[in-house]
Amino acid sequence: MASVTFRDVRKAFGTVEVLHGVSVDIDEGQFVVLVGPSGCGKSTLLRMLAGLEHISAGEILIGDRVVNDLPPKDRDIAMVFQNYALYPHITVAQNMAFSLMLKRASKEEIEARVKPAAEILGLTQLLDRYPRQLSGGQRQRVAMGRAIVRDPQVFLFDEPLSNLDAKLRVSMRTEIKNLHQRLKTTTVYVTHDQIEAMTMADKIVVMHDGRVAQVGTPLELYDRPDNLFVAGFIGSPAMNMLTGAADPDDRTSFVTGDGFRLPIARPGQAAPGRETIYGVRPESFRIGGDVPLRIEVVEPTGSETHVVARLGATEVICVFRERLTEGPGDELMVSIDADAVHLFDAKTGARVSD
């Protein structure tokens, strides 16, 4: 395994720059997820690391070696694609061994590498089948097995679960994470699904419009987002955002807005009178208190109850562990944990709370 380093990496297609100086350090053995909405540049960055896209400026290092001009075959990486990229006319075993066959490895070496990889992924009974005879999850495991057999320094995953149904995505997330914990190979994983990012990553790189919005562990990003974009992107349901301003009197600890007056942790946390975005996660509401909500929709999920409600003029989503007797049109009195509130400057989007 090896570290991976992006140093002020840029990418332009003609006159249009799509990556604007990305710098990220990935340690040996880390599982790092590049996450962001479609078009943010995450897949382009991964393809540049793989050698499938030209680097317009900056440097990419695998270990201590700059790989900007190296062809993909010389980078010692293995990539798992969204569409599996299996050869339909050869068996599972032959697909897994394909890179070794190209190197004219001996039959003994091929068997010595394919057999343990198949055991790790539960493919031993499927080695003689063809891809058309497999389910989507089995095909993805074959693609992963082909990467394992190569024994690379770095694994690259490009949205590998997006073609699977919801239940299978959950189980495959666990399989990929378990695989990383066993092999300890440096892994760079691209997804637009922030739940995948939160559950799988050691470190997350959130990308937005070709730039790095924030880098941190899953809980660092969740508990302390640096800006409005990260705050709204990380977390499901998303953080509620209310536009208001800190009361002019520094001795008060409230933000007021259109039909609401909500607590903050301490006086002076936000500049008095300046327009502020008040961020509160759905689970930070508590039943009982002095903040009135007008219920619009109640969605029981079994373990939780999701409530869509009106707080002043703003629609909010709340998540409660309790089961409610109230329904649409009813008033529900709640409180908000002031220590869990996030404040952002309305003009810059930057975090202003400690």
C-alpha positions in Angstrom: 0.0 0.0 0.0 1.0 3.6 -0.5 0.0 7.1 0.3 -1.7 9.3 -2.3 -1.1 13.1 -2.6 -2.9 15.7 -4.7 -1.0 19.0 -4.9 -2.9 21.9 -6.4 -4.4 19.7 -9.1 -6.3 21.4 -11.9 -8.3 20.1 -14.8 -9.6 22.1 -17.8 -11.5 21.0 -20.8 -10.6 23.6 -23.3 -11.2 27.0 -21.7 -13.5 25.5 -19.0 -11.7 24.7 -15.7 -13.5 22.0 -13.8 -11.0 21.4 -10.9 -9.6 24.5 -9.3 -6.5 23.5 -7.4 -7.4 20.4 -5.3 -4.9 19.5 -2.6 -5.5 16.4 -0.4 -3.3 14.0 1.5 -4.3 10.4 1.9 -2.2 8.3 4.3 -1.2 4.7 3.7 -4.0 2.3 4.5 -6.7 4.9 4.7 -10.2 4.5 3.3 -11.0 8.0 1.8 -14.2 8.9 0.2 -14.6 11.7 -2.4 -18.2 12.8 -2.1 -20.3 15.6 -3.6 -23.1 16.2 -6.0 -23.0 15.3 -9.7 -20.6 17.6 -11.6 -18.5 18.5 -8.6 -15.3 17.0 -10.1 -14.9 13.9 -7.9 -14.9 11.3 -10.7 -12.6 13.4 -12.8 -10.2 13.6 -9.9 -10.3 9.8 -9.5 -9.8 9.3 -13.2 -6.8 11.6 -13.1 -5.3 9.5 -10.3 -6.0 6.3 -12.4 -4.3 7.9 -15.4 -7.5 7.9 -17.5 -7.6 11.8 -17.7 -4.8 14.2 -18.4 -3.7 16.5 -15.6 -3.8 20.1 -16.6 -1.7 21.4 -13.7 -0.4 20.3 -10.3 1.0 17.0 -9.2 -0.4 13.6 -8.2 1.9 11.3 -6.2 1.5 7.6 -5.3 3.9 7.1 -2.5 6.8 9.4 -3.2 6.5 9.0 -7.0 4.9 11.7 -9.2 2.6 9.8 -11.6 1.4 12.7 -13.8 2.9 11.2 -17.0 2.8 7.5 -16.1 0.4 5.3 -18.1 -2.3 3.5 -16.0 -0.6 0.1 -16.1 2.5 1.5 -14.4 0.8 3.2 -11.5 0.2 0.0 -9.5 -3.5 0.7 -8.9 -6.7 -1.3 -9.5 -10.0 0.3 -10.3 -13.6 -1.0 -9.7 -16.1 0.7 -12.1 -19.8 1.5 -11.7 -20.8 -0.9 -14.6 -18.5 -3.8 -13.4 -16.6 -3.9 -16.7 -16.6 -7.7 -16.8 -15.8 -9.7 -20.0 -19.1 -11.6 -20.8 -17.4 -14.4 -22.8 -15.1 -15.7 -20.1 -15.8 -17.2 -16.6 -15.6 -15.6 -13.2 -12.2 -17.2 -12.6 -10.9 -15.9 -15.9 -12.3 -12.4 -15.3 -10.5 -12.3 -11.9 -7.3 -13.6 -13.4 -7.3 -11.5 -16.5 -4.5 -9.1 -15.5 -2.3 -12.1 -14.5 -3.1 -13.8 -17.8 -1.9 -10.7 -19.7 1.4 -10.8 -17.8 1.6 -14.5 -18.7 1.7 -15.6 -15.1 1.9 -19.3 -14.5 -1.1 -21.4 -13.8 0.1 -22.0 -10.3 0.5 -18.3 -9.6 -3.0 -17.5 -11.0 -4.6 -20.2 -8.8 -2.6 -19.0 -5.8 -4.0 -15.5 -6.2 -7.6 -16.2 -7.4 -8.5 -18.9 -4.9 -8.0 -16.8 -1.7 -9.6 -13.7 -3.3 -12.6 -15.8 -4.2 -12.8 -17.2 -0.6 -12.7 -13.6 0.8 -15.6 -12.5 -1.4 -17.7 -15.7 -1.2 -17.2 -16.5 -4.9 -15.7 -20.0 -4.7 -18.8 -21.7 -5.9 -19.2 -19.3 -8.8 -15.8 -19.5 -10.4 -17.0 -21.5 -13.4 -20.0 -19.3 -14.1 -20.3 -16.5 -16.7 -21.2 -12.9 -15.8 -24.7 -13.3 -17.3 -25.4 -16.0 -14.8 -24.7 -13.7 -11.8 -26.8 -11.1 -9.9 -25.7 -7.5 -9.7 -24.1 -8.0 -6.3 -22.2 -11.0 -7.4 -20.9 -9.2 -10.5 -19.7 -6.4 -8.3 -17.9 -8.9 -6.1 -16.2 -10.4 -9.2 -15.0 -6.9 -10.2 -13.6 -6.4 -6.7 -12.0 -9.8 -6.9 -10.2 -8.8 -10.1 -8.8 -5.8 -8.2 -7.7 -7.9 -5.2 -5.9 -10.4 -7.4 -3.7 -7.6 -8.8 -2.5 -6.8 -5.2 -2.2 -3.1 -6.0 -0.8 -0.3 -3.8 -4.1 1.6 -4.2 -7.8 0.5 -4.8 -10.0 3.0 -6.7 -13.8 2.7 -6.6 -15.9 4.8 -9.0 -19.5 4.7 -7.6 -19.5 0.9 -7.5 -22.9 0.5 -5.8 -25.0 3.0 -7.8 -26.5 0.2 -10.0 -27.6 -1.9 -7.1 -31.0 -1.8 -5.3 -31.2 -0.2 -1.9 -31.0 -3.3 0.3 -28.1 -4.7 -1.7 -26.2 -1.4 -1.5 -26.3 -1.7 2.3 -24.9 -5.2 2.4 -22.2 -4.3 -0.2 -21.1 -1.3 1.8 -20.4 -3.7 4.7 -18.6 -6.1 2.4 -16.3 -3.4 1.0 -15.6 -2.0 4.5 -14.8 -5.5 5.8 -12.6 -6.1 2.7 -10.6 -2.9 3.5 -10.2 -3.9 7.1 -8.7 -7.3 6.1 -6.4 -6.1 3.3 -5.5 -2.6 4.7 -4.9 -1.4 1.2 -5.1 2.4 0.6 -8.6 3.0 -0.9 -10.0 6.0 -2.7 -13.8 5.7 -3.2 -16.1 8.1 -5.2 -19.8 8.4 -4.5 -22.5 11.0 -4.5 -24.3 9.3 -1.6 -23.3 10.9 1.7 -24.7 7.9 3.6 -22.1 5.7 1.9 -19.5 8.2 2.7 -20.4 8.5 6.4 -20.6 4.7 7.0 -17.5 3.6 5.1 -14.8 6.3 5.3 -11.9 6.9 7.6 -11.7 10.4 6.0 -14.2 12.2 3.7 -13.3 14.8 1.1 -16.4 16.9 0.3 -16.2 18.5 -3.1 -18.3 21.3 -4.5 -17.9 23.1 -7.9 -14.4 21.7 -8.5 -13.0 22.6 -5.1 -12.6 20.9 -1.7 -15.3 22.2 0.6 -14.0 20.4 3.7 -11.9 17.4 4.7 -12.4 15.4 7.9 -13.6 12.3 9.6 -17.3 11.5 9.2 -18.2 12.8 12.6 -16.1 15.9 12.3 -18.0 16.9 9.2 -21.3 16.1 10.8 -20.6 17.8 14.1 -18.7 20.8 12.8 -19.3 21.7 9.2 -17.1 24.6 8.0 -19.7 26.1 5.7 -23.3 26.0 4.5 -22.7 23.6 1.7 -21.2 20.9 3.9 -23.8 21.5 6.6 -26.6 20.9 4.0 -24.9 18.0 2.2 -23.8 15.9 5.1 -26.7 14.4 7.2 -30.0 12.7 6.3 -32.5 14.2 6.7 -30.6 17.4 5.9 -29.9 20.1 8.4 -32.7 22.7 8.8 -31.6 26.3 7.8 -33.5 29.3 9.1 -32.5 32.9 8.2 -32.5 35.4 11.0 -30.3 37.7 13.0 -28.9 37.8 16.5 -30.8 40.0 18.8 -29.1 43.5 19.0 -28.7 43.2 22.8 -25.4 41.3 23.3 -26.7 40.0 26.6 -29.3 37.8 25.0 -28.7 34.4 23.5 -31.3 34.2 20.7 -31.6 34.5 16.9 -34.9 36.0 15.7 -36.4 35.6 12.2 -39.7 35.4 10.4 -42.0 34.1 13.1 -39.3 32.5 15.4 -37.0 33.3 18.3 -34.5 30.5 18.8 -31.7 29.9 21.3 -28.0 30.0 20.8 -25.3 28.7 23.2 -24.1 32.0 24.5 -24.3 35.8 24.1 -22.2 37.2 21.3 -22.0 33.9 19.4 -23.3 35.8 16.3 -22.8 39.4 15.5 -25.9 41.3 16.7 -28.1 42.4 13.9 -26.1 40.7 11.1 -28.1 38.3 8.9 -27.3 34.8 10.1 -28.2 31.3 9.0 -29.4 29.2 12.0 -28.7 25.5 11.4 -30.3 22.8 13.5 -30.3 19.1 12.7 -33.6 17.2 12.8 -32.6 15.2 15.8 -31.8 18.3 17.9 -35.5 19.0 18.5 -37.0 17.8 21.7 -40.7 17.4 22.5 -41.8 19.8 25.2 -40.6 23.4 25.4 -41.6 26.9 24.3 -40.9 26.7 20.5 -44.2 26.2 18.6 -44.3 24.0 15.5 -47.3 23.6 13.2 -47.4 20.0 12.0 -47.8 19.4 8.2 -46.8 15.7 7.8 -46.1 12.9 10.2 -44.0 10.0 8.9 -43.6 7.1 11.3 -40.7 4.8 10.4 -41.0 2.4 13.3 -37.9 3.3 15.3 -38.3 7.0 14.7 -41.0 9.5 13.8 -40.2 12.1 11.1 -42.3 15.3 11.3 -42.5 18.0 8.6 -43.6 21.2 10.3 -43.8 24.9 10.0 -41.6 27.0 12.3 -42.7 30.5 11.7 -42.5 31.0 8.0 -39.9 28.2 7.4 -40.5 24.5 6.8 -38.4 22.2 9.0 -37.9 18.5 9.5 -37.7 17.0 13.0 -36.8 13.4 14.0 -38.2 12.1 17.3 -37.7 8.8 19.0 -41.1 9.1 20.6 -44.4 8.2 18.9 -46.7 11.1 18.5 -50.4 11.4 18.9 -50.5 14.8 17.2 -51.2 15.0 13.5 -51.3 17.5 10.6 -52.6 20.9 11.6 -51.8 20.4 15.3 -49.4 22.5 17.2 -46.4 20.8 18.8 -44.3 22.5 21.4 -40.6 21.7 21.2 -37.2 22.8 22.5 -33.9 23.0 20.8 -30.5 22.0 22.2 -28.6 25.3 21.9 -25.2 23.5 22.1 -26.1 21.6 18.9 -26.9 24.7 16.9 -24.7 25.7 14.0 -24.5 29.4 12.9 -23.3 30.6 9.4 -22.8 34.0 7.9 -25.6 34.6 5.4 -23.3 36.4 2.9 -20.2 34.1 2.9 -21.8 30.8 4.0 -18.8 30.4 6.4 -19.3 29.0 9.9 -19.4 31.7 12.6 -20.0 29.6 15.7 -17.3 28.1 17.8 
